[in-house]
Amino acid sequence: MTNGASRRVIEKCGFQFTGQDLSPSAYFRTVVAIDRFSLDRRTWESLRRWQPVRIGEDRDGAPPPDPEPGVGLRAAS
């Protein structure tokens, strides 16, 4: 059984699928197939430096200027 949602999350975090393996499971009391993933150091460092885009701020972190009065507003009908 594969959890597709969890797999997508770890792949979006930069992990790369490296293959499948067998591992003992205490819960199922048998050997189960598992997916193996790895994250190389270069990818980790790149993701660590990444800064999310903040909506409403320019590159210096300043908020956008206030709009001119009446600009972009619709008259109530």
Gaussian input, Z-matrix of N, CA and C with variables (Angstrom, degrees):
# hf/3-21g

backbone

0 1
 N
 C     1     B1
 C     2     B2     1     A1
 N     3     B3     2     A2     1     D1
 C     4     B4     3     A3     2     D2
 C     5     B5     4     A4     3     D3
 N     6     B6     5     A5     4     D4
 C     7     B7     6     A6     5     D5
 C     8     B8     7     A7     6     D6
 N     9     B9     8     A8     7     D7
 C    10    B10     9     A9     8     D8
 C    11    B11    10    A10     9     D9
 N    12    B12    11    A11    10    D10
 C    13    B13    12    A12    11    D11
 C    14    B14    13    A13    12    D12
 N    15    B15    14    A14    13    D13
 C    16    B16    15    A15    14    D14
 C    17    B17    16    A16    15    D15
 N    18    B18    17    A17    16    D16
 C    19    B19    18    A18    17    D17
 C    20    B20    19    A19    18    D18
 N    21    B21    20    A20    19    D19
 C    22    B22    21    A21    20    D20
 C    23    B23    22    A22    21    D21
 N    24    B24    23    A23    22    D22
 C    25    B25    24    A24    23    D23
 C    26    B26    25    A25    24    D24
 N    27    B27    26    A26    25    D25
 C    28    B28    27    A27    26    D26
 C    29    B29    28    A28    27    D27
 N    30    B30    29    A29    28    D28
 C    31    B31    30    A30    29    D29
 C    32    B32    31    A31    30    D30
 N    33    B33    32    A32    31    D31
 C    34    B34    33    A33    32    D32
 C    35    B35    34    A34    33    D33
 N    36    B36    35    A35    34    D34
 C    37    B37    36    A36    35    D35
 C    38    B38    37    A37    36    D36
 N    39    B39    38    A38    37    D37
 C    40    B40    39    A39    38    D38
 C    41    B41    40    A40    39    D39
 N    42    B42    41    A41    40    D40
 C    43    B43    42    A42    41    D41
 C    44    B44    43    A43    42    D42
 N    45    B45    44    A44    43    D43
 C    46    B46    45    A45    44    D44
 C    47    B47    46    A46    45    D45
 N    48    B48    47    A47    46    D46
 C    49    B49    48    A48    47    D47
 C    50    B50    49    A49    48    D48
 N    51    B51    50    A50    49    D49
 C    52    B52    51    A51    50    D50
 C    53    B53    52    A52    51    D51
 N    54    B54    53    A53    52    D52
 C    55    B55    54    A54    53    D53
 C    56    B56    55    A55    54    D54
 N    57    B57    56    A56    55    D55
 C    58    B58    57    A57    56    D56
 C    59    B59    58    A58    57    D57
 N    60    B60    59    A59    58    D58
 C    61    B61    60    A60    59    D59
 C    62    B62    61    A61    60    D60
 N    63    B63    62    A62    61    D61
 C    64    B64    63    A63    62    D62
 C    65    B65    64    A64    63    D63
 N    66    B66    65    A65    64    D64
 C    67    B67    66    A66    65    D65
 C    68    B68    67    A67    66    D66
 N    69    B69    68    A68    67    D67
 C    70    B70    69    A69    68    D68
 C    71    B71    70    A70    69    D69
 N    72    B72    71    A71    70    D70
 C    73    B73    72    A72    71    D71
 C    74    B74    73    A73    72    D72
 N    75    B75    74    A74    73    D73
 C    76    B76    75    A75    74    D74
 C    77    B77    76    A76    75    D75
 N    78    B78    77    A77    76    D76
 C    79    B79    78    A78    77    D77
 C    80    B80    79    A79    78    D78
 N    81    B81    80    A80    79    D79
 C    82    B82    81    A81    80    D80
 C    83    B83    82    A82    81    D81
 N    84    B84    83    A83    82    D82
 C    85    B85    84    A84    83    D83
 C    86    B86    85    A85    84    D84
 N    87    B87    86    A86    85    D85
 C    88    B88    87    A87    86    D86
 C    89    B89    88    A88    87    D87
 N    90    B90    89    A89    88    D88
 C    91    B91    90    A90    89    D89
 C    92    B92    91    A91    90    D90
 N    93    B93    92    A92    91    D91
 C    94    B94    93    A93    92    D92
 C    95    B95    94    A94    93    D93
 N    96    B96    95    A95    94    D94
 C    97    B97    96    A96    95    D95
 C    98    B98    97    A97    96    D96
 N    99    B99    98    A98    97    D97
 C   100   B100    99    A99    98    D98
 C   101   B101   100   A100    99    D99
 N   102   B102   101   A101   100   D100
 C   103   B103   102   A102   101   D101
 C   104   B104   103   A103   102   D102
 N   105   B105   104   A104   103   D103
 C   106   B106   105   A105   104   D104
 C   107   B107   106   A106   105   D105
 N   108   B108   107   A107   106   D106
 C   109   B109   108   A108   107   D107
 C   110   B110   109   A109   108   D108
 N   111   B111   110   A110   109   D109
 C   112   B112   111   A111   110   D110
 C   113   B113   112   A112   111   D111
 N   114   B114   113   A113   112   D112
 C   115   B115   114   A114   113   D113
 C   116   B116   115   A115   114   D114
 N   117   B117   116   A116   115   D115
 C   118   B118   117   A117   116   D116
 C   119   B119   118   A118   117   D117
 N   120   B120   119   A119   118   D118
 C   121   B121   120   A120   119   D119
 C   122   B122   121   A121   120   D120
 N   123   B123   122   A122   121   D121
 C   124   B124   123   A123   122   D122
 C   125   B125   124   A124   123   D123
 N   126   B126   125   A125   124   D124
 C   127   B127   126   A126   125   D125
 C   128   B128   127   A127   126   D126
 N   129   B129   128   A128   127   D127
 C   130   B130   129   A129   128   D128
 C   131   B131   130   A130   129   D129
 N   132   B132   131   A131   130   D130
 C   133   B133   132   A132   131   D131
 C   134   B134   133   A133   132   D132
 N   135   B135   134   A134   133   D133
 C   136   B136   135   A135   134   D134
 C   137   B137   136   A136   135   D135
 N   138   B138   137   A137   136   D136
 C   139   B139   138   A138   137   D137
 C   140   B140   139   A139   138   D138
 N   141   B141   140   A140   139   D139
 C   142   B142   141   A141   140   D140
 C   143   B143   142   A142   141   D141
 N   144   B144   143   A143   142   D142
 C   145   B145   144   A144   143   D143
 C   146   B146   145   A145   144   D144
 N   147   B147   146   A146   145   D145
 C   148   B148   147   A147   146   D146
 C   149   B149   148   A148   147   D147
 N   150   B150   149   A149   148   D148
 C   151   B151   150   A150   149   D149
 C   152   B152   151   A151   150   D150
 N   153   B153   152   A152   151   D151
 C   154   B154   153   A153   152   D152
 C   155   B155   154   A154   153   D153
 N   156   B156   155   A155   154   D154
 C   157   B157   156   A156   155   D155
 C   158   B158   157   A157   156   D156
 N   159   B159   158   A158   157   D157
 C   160   B160   159   A159   158   D158
 C   161   B161   160   A160   159   D159
 N   162   B162   161   A161   160   D160
 C   163   B163   162   A162   161   D161
 C   164   B164   163   A163   162   D162
 N   165   B165   164   A164   163   D163
 C   166   B166   165   A165   164   D164
 C   167   B167   166   A166   165   D165
 N   168   B168   167   A167   166   D166
 C   169   B169   168   A168   167   D167
 C   170   B170   169   A169   168   D168
 N   171   B171   170   A170   169   D169
 C   172   B172   171   A171   170   D170
 C   173   B173   172   A172   171   D171
 N   174   B174   173   A173   172   D172
 C   175   B175   174   A174   173   D173
 C   176   B176   175   A175   174   D174
 N   177   B177   176   A176   175   D175
 C   178   B178   177   A177   176   D176
 C   179   B179   178   A178   177   D177
 N   180   B180   179   A179   178   D178
 C   181   B181   180   A180   179   D179
 C   182   B182   181   A181   180   D180
 N   183   B183   182   A182   181   D181
 C   184   B184   183   A183   182   D182
 C   185   B185   184   A184   183   D183
 N   186   B186   185   A185   184   D184
 C   187   B187   186   A186   185   D185
 C   188   B188   187   A187   186   D186
 N   189   B189   188   A188   187   D187
 C   190   B190   189   A189   188   D188
 C   191   B191   190   A190   189   D189
 N   192   B192   191   A191   190   D190
 C   193   B193   192   A192   191   D191
 C   194   B194   193   A193   192   D192
 N   195   B195   194   A194   193   D193
 C   196   B196   195   A195   194   D194
 C   197   B197   196   A196   195   D195
 N   198   B198   197   A197   196   D196
 C   199   B199   198   A198   197   D197
 C   200   B200   199   A199   198   D198
 N   201   B201   200   A200   199   D199
 C   202   B202   201   A201   200   D200
 C   203   B203   202   A202   201   D201
 N   204   B204   203   A203   202   D202
 C   205   B205   204   A204   203   D203
 C   206   B206   205   A205   204   D204
 N   207   B207   206   A206   205   D205
 C   208   B208   207   A207   206   D206
 C   209   B209   208   A208   207   D207
 N   210   B210   209   A209   208   D208
 C   211   B211   210   A210   209   D209
 C   212   B212   211   A211   210   D210
 N   213   B213   212   A212   211   D211
 C   214   B214   213   A213   212   D212
 C   215   B215   214   A214   213   D213
 N   216   B216   215   A215   214   D214
 C   217   B217   216   A216   215   D215
 C   218   B218   217   A217   216   D216
 N   219   B219   218   A218   217   D217
 C   220   B220   219   A219   218   D218
 C   221   B221   220   A220   219   D219
 N   222   B222   221   A221   220   D220
 C   223   B223   222   A222   221   D221
 C   224   B224   223   A223   222   D222
 N   225   B225   224   A224   223   D223
 C   226   B226   225   A225   224   D224
 C   227   B227   226   A226   225   D225
 N   228   B228   227   A227   226   D226
 C   229   B229   228   A228   227   D227
 C   230   B230   229   A229   228   D228

   B1=1.4486
   B2=1.5336
   B3=1.3305
   B4=1.4501
   B5=1.5190
   B6=1.3240
   B7=1.4609
   B8=1.5247
   B9=1.3235
   B10=1.4573
   B11=1.5190
   B12=1.3314
   B13=1.4663
   B14=1.5224
   B15=1.3281
   B16=1.4640
   B17=1.5221
   B18=1.3102
   B19=1.4676
   B20=1.5285
   B21=1.3287
   B22=1.4673
   B23=1.5256
   B24=1.3237
   B25=1.4660
   B26=1.5236
   B27=1.3244
   B28=1.4664
   B29=1.5240
   B30=1.3395
   B31=1.4657
   B32=1.5318
   B33=1.3291
   B34=1.4689
   B35=1.5230
   B36=1.3292
   B37=1.4666
   B38=1.5251
   B39=1.3239
   B40=1.4515
   B41=1.5141
   B42=1.3199
   B43=1.4567
   B44=1.5266
   B45=1.3187
   B46=1.4559
   B47=1.5250
   B48=1.3272
   B49=1.4553
   B50=1.5244
   B51=1.3384
   B52=1.4635
   B53=1.5212
   B54=1.3330
   B55=1.4581
   B56=1.5103
   B57=1.3370
   B58=1.4561
   B59=1.5178
   B60=1.3121
   B61=1.4573
   B62=1.5220
   B63=1.3161
   B64=1.4545
   B65=1.5192
   B66=1.3338
   B67=1.4523
   B68=1.5306
   B69=1.3390
   B70=1.4661
   B71=1.5281
   B72=1.3341
   B73=1.4555
   B74=1.5240
   B75=1.3299
   B76=1.4639
   B77=1.5207
   B78=1.3257
   B79=1.4618
   B80=1.5294
   B81=1.3526
   B82=1.4611
   B83=1.5317
   B84=1.3268
   B85=1.4721
   B86=1.5221
   B87=1.3279
   B88=1.4578
   B89=1.5253
   B90=1.2961
   B91=1.4548
   B92=1.5219
   B93=1.3388
   B94=1.4645
   B95=1.5284
   B96=1.3141
   B97=1.4647
   B98=1.5242
   B99=1.3235
   B100=1.4582
   B101=1.5243
   B102=1.3163
   B103=1.4651
   B104=1.5163
   B105=1.3096
   B106=1.4676
   B107=1.5250
   B108=1.3434
   B109=1.4607
   B110=1.5187
   B111=1.3212
   B112=1.4641
   B113=1.5280
   B114=1.3225
   B115=1.4611
   B116=1.5140
   B117=1.3423
   B118=1.4631
   B119=1.5256
   B120=1.3074
   B121=1.4647
   B122=1.5293
   B123=1.3159
   B124=1.4679
   B125=1.5326
   B126=1.3304
   B127=1.4644
   B128=1.5184
   B129=1.3246
   B130=1.4638
   B131=1.5234
   B132=1.3401
   B133=1.4621
   B134=1.5216
   B135=1.3228
   B136=1.4579
   B137=1.5270
   B138=1.3232
   B139=1.4651
   B140=1.5173
   B141=1.3179
   B142=1.4605
   B143=1.5271
   B144=1.3388
   B145=1.4669
   B146=1.5222
   B147=1.3188
   B148=1.4512
   B149=1.5175
   B150=1.3141
   B151=1.4577
   B152=1.5282
   B153=1.3154
   B154=1.4611
   B155=1.5228
   B156=1.3145
   B157=1.4595
   B158=1.5118
   B159=1.3004
   B160=1.4637
   B161=1.5194
   B162=1.2961
   B163=1.4611
   B164=1.5170
   B165=1.3183
   B166=1.4549
   B167=1.5199
   B168=1.3247
   B169=1.4656
   B170=1.5237
   B171=1.3241
   B172=1.4533
   B173=1.5285
   B174=1.3064
   B175=1.4696
   B176=1.5196
   B177=1.3371
   B178=1.4685
   B179=1.5251
   B180=1.3332
   B181=1.4570
   B182=1.5154
   B183=1.3441
   B184=1.4616
   B185=1.5288
   B186=1.3194
   B187=1.4667
   B188=1.5225
   B189=1.3233
   B190=1.4724
   B191=1.5227
   B192=1.3320
   B193=1.4680
   B194=1.5218
   B195=1.3246
   B196=1.4693
   B197=1.5215
   B198=1.3365
   B199=1.4666
   B200=1.5243
   B201=1.3272
   B202=1.4531
   B203=1.5141
   B204=1.3179
   B205=1.4642
   B206=1.5296
   B207=1.3080
   B208=1.4514
   B209=1.5174
   B210=1.3353
   B211=1.4530
   B212=1.5150
   B213=1.3234
   B214=1.4457
   B215=1.5195
   B216=1.3297
   B217=1.4539
   B218=1.5181
   B219=1.3168
   B220=1.4527
   B221=1.5282
   B222=1.2656
   B223=1.4743
   B224=1.5144
   B225=1.3168
   B226=1.4693
   B227=1.5166
   B228=1.3316
   B229=1.4694
   B230=1.4986
   A1=108.34
   A2=116.44
   A3=121.55
   A4=109.68
   A5=115.90
   A6=120.98
   A7=107.19
   A8=116.39
   A9=121.85
   A10=113.74
   A11=116.98
   A12=119.99
   A13=110.97
   A14=117.29
   A15=120.43
   A16=111.04
   A17=116.12
   A18=119.99
   A19=110.45
   A20=117.54
   A21=120.57
   A22=111.01
   A23=117.48
   A24=120.88
   A25=110.33
   A26=118.21
   A27=118.59
   A28=111.67
   A29=117.56
   A30=119.16
   A31=110.49
   A32=117.93
   A33=120.91
   A34=111.47
   A35=116.56
   A36=121.14
   A37=111.88
   A38=118.19
   A39=121.56
   A40=115.77
   A41=118.20
   A42=120.53
   A43=110.21
   A44=116.05
   A45=122.90
   A46=109.21
   A47=117.08
   A48=122.05
   A49=108.53
   A50=117.28
   A51=120.64
   A52=113.17
   A53=117.26
   A54=119.79
   A55=112.62
   A56=114.11
   A57=120.40
   A58=109.67
   A59=114.72
   A60=121.04
   A61=107.19
   A62=116.65
   A63=122.50
   A64=108.13
   A65=115.80
   A66=120.74
   A67=109.01
   A68=116.73
   A69=118.07
   A70=111.05
   A71=115.95
   A72=122.17
   A73=108.69
   A74=116.41
   A75=120.43
   A76=110.27
   A77=117.46
   A78=121.61
   A79=110.76
   A80=115.86
   A81=119.85
   A82=112.91
   A83=116.74
   A84=123.39
   A85=111.86
   A86=114.09
   A87=121.31
   A88=108.24
   A89=116.16
   A90=121.55
   A91=108.33
   A92=116.97
   A93=121.50
   A94=110.06
   A95=115.28
   A96=120.81
   A97=108.94
   A98=116.56
   A99=121.93
   A100=109.34
   A101=116.06
   A102=121.57
   A103=107.85
   A104=116.06
   A105=121.25
   A106=108.86
   A107=114.90
   A108=122.35
   A109=108.34
   A110=115.65
   A111=119.47
   A112=108.90
   A113=114.64
   A114=122.22
   A115=106.71
   A116=116.59
   A117=117.94
   A118=110.65
   A119=115.58
   A120=121.22
   A121=112.50
   A122=118.04
   A123=121.18
   A124=111.07
   A125=116.77
   A126=120.51
   A127=110.29
   A128=116.87
   A129=120.89
   A130=111.26
   A131=117.28
   A132=120.55
   A133=110.99
   A134=116.47
   A135=120.49
   A136=110.77
   A137=116.75
   A138=120.59
   A139=111.49
   A140=117.20
   A141=121.63
   A142=111.70
   A143=116.78
   A144=121.53
   A145=112.73
   A146=116.64
   A147=121.34
   A148=110.81
   A149=116.28
   A150=121.98
   A151=107.78
   A152=118.80
   A153=120.26
   A154=111.34
   A155=115.85
   A156=121.78
   A157=107.42
   A158=116.08
   A159=120.51
   A160=108.28
   A161=115.45
   A162=120.83
   A163=108.54
   A164=115.85
   A165=120.13
   A166=112.73
   A167=118.81
   A168=121.90
   A169=108.38
   A170=115.65
   A171=118.11
   A172=108.53
   A173=117.69
   A174=121.32
   A175=113.11
   A176=117.53
   A177=120.63
   A178=111.83
   A179=116.76
   A180=120.36
   A181=113.51
   A182=116.86
   A183=120.27
   A184=109.49
   A185=117.67
   A186=119.30
   A187=109.94
   A188=117.54
   A189=119.72
   A190=110.26
   A191=117.71
   A192=120.08
   A193=110.27
   A194=115.40
   A195=119.91
   A196=109.09
   A197=117.08
   A198=118.84
   A199=110.32
   A200=115.59
   A201=120.07
   A202=109.12
   A203=117.42
   A204=119.71
   A205=110.70
   A206=116.68
   A207=122.10
   A208=114.76
   A209=118.85
   A210=120.63
   A211=108.40
   A212=115.92
   A213=121.03
   A214=114.29
   A215=117.41
   A216=119.88
   A217=108.90
   A218=116.03
   A219=120.71
   A220=109.16
   A221=114.75
   A222=119.18
   A223=108.43
   A224=115.97
   A225=120.20
   A226=108.95
   A227=115.82
   A228=118.44
   A229=111.33
   D1=134.42
   D2=-179.17
   D3=-117.29
   D4=136.99
   D5=175.90
   D6=-96.44
   D7=95.55
   D8=-175.87
   D9=-61.40
   D10=-37.80
   D11=-179.40
   D12=-64.90
   D13=-44.43
   D14=178.49
   D15=-64.45
   D16=-38.90
   D17=179.32
   D18=-62.38
   D19=-42.90
   D20=178.97
   D21=-63.26
   D22=-38.21
   D23=-179.99
   D24=-63.19
   D25=-49.08
   D26=-177.58
   D27=-69.17
   D28=-30.30
   D29=176.11
   D30=-69.32
   D31=-37.51
   D32=176.54
   D33=-67.05
   D34=-23.79
   D35=177.74
   D36=-82.54
   D37=0.90
   D38=175.54
   D39=103.60
   D40=-3.10
   D41=-179.77
   D42=-73.21
   D43=143.83
   D44=179.49
   D45=-110.85
   D46=135.22
   D47=176.66
   D48=-67.69
   D49=128.55
   D50=-179.26
   D51=-112.99
   D52=-9.84
   D53=177.02
   D54=141.04
   D55=-176.59
   D56=178.87
   D57=-112.35
   D58=157.70
   D59=-179.11
   D60=-149.08
   D61=172.36
   D62=174.30
   D63=-111.10
   D64=139.85
   D65=-178.44
   D66=-144.36
   D67=143.56
   D68=177.78
   D69=-69.14
   D70=143.62
   D71=178.92
   D72=-120.24
   D73=121.08
   D74=176.80
   D75=-69.28
   D76=-32.74
   D77=-178.57
   D78=-67.52
   D79=-51.16
   D80=-178.17
   D81=-85.24
   D82=-10.75
   D83=-179.18
   D84=55.21
   D85=42.18
   D86=177.27
   D87=-158.86
   D88=-176.95
   D89=176.82
   D90=-93.03
   D91=133.39
   D92=-178.34
   D93=-124.33
   D94=154.80
   D95=176.45
   D96=-78.68
   D97=136.75
   D98=177.31
   D99=-129.26
   D100=150.85
   D101=174.46
   D102=-94.60
   D103=138.50
   D104=178.73
   D105=-109.32
   D106=138.27
   D107=178.84
   D108=-131.27
   D109=154.26
   D110=175.79
   D111=-138.21
   D112=159.08
   D113=177.75
   D114=-131.23
   D115=111.41
   D116=-178.47
   D117=-76.68
   D118=157.96
   D119=-173.94
   D120=-61.14
   D121=-39.90
   D122=-178.91
   D123=-61.55
   D124=-42.95
   D125=177.98
   D126=-66.07
   D127=-43.32
   D128=179.39
   D129=-60.11
   D130=-44.95
   D131=179.86
   D132=-64.44
   D133=-39.28
   D134=179.18
   D135=-64.14
   D136=-45.11
   D137=179.47
   D138=-67.39
   D139=-33.15
   D140=-179.51
   D141=-65.95
   D142=-33.63
   D143=-179.99
   D144=-83.31
   D145=-13.32
   D146=-175.72
   D147=-65.01
   D148=135.47
   D149=178.85
   D150=-115.88
   D151=128.78
   D152=179.68
   D153=-67.67
   D154=151.50
   D155=176.39
   D156=-76.36
   D157=131.06
   D158=178.83
   D159=-104.65
   D160=117.02
   D161=-178.75
   D162=-69.82
   D163=131.78
   D164=178.29
   D165=96.21
   D166=5.05
   D167=177.44
   D168=-127.33
   D169=148.97
   D170=174.36
   D171=-89.56
   D172=-173.08
   D173=-175.96
   D174=-63.16
   D175=-26.00
   D176=179.99
   D177=-85.93
   D178=-2.56
   D179=-179.74
   D180=88.20
   D181=4.68
   D182=-179.64
   D183=-80.70
   D184=143.24
   D185=177.70
   D186=-69.06
   D187=158.52
   D188=179.85
   D189=-68.13
   D190=155.08
   D191=178.56
   D192=-67.55
   D193=153.72
   D194=176.71
   D195=-65.14
   D196=140.85
   D197=178.76
   D198=-69.58
   D199=157.15
   D200=176.47
   D201=-66.21
   D202=146.70
   D203=-179.16
   D204=-57.55
   D205=131.60
   D206=176.91
   D207=84.40
   D208=-10.57
   D209=-178.52
   D210=-81.96
   D211=127.17
   D212=177.44
   D213=82.78
   D214=2.00
   D215=179.85
   D216=-100.95
   D217=144.20
   D218=177.56
   D219=-101.26
   D220=147.00
   D221=176.24
   D222=-72.44
   D223=140.55
   D224=177.58
   D225=-68.64
   D226=138.41
   D227=179.52
   D228=-112.91

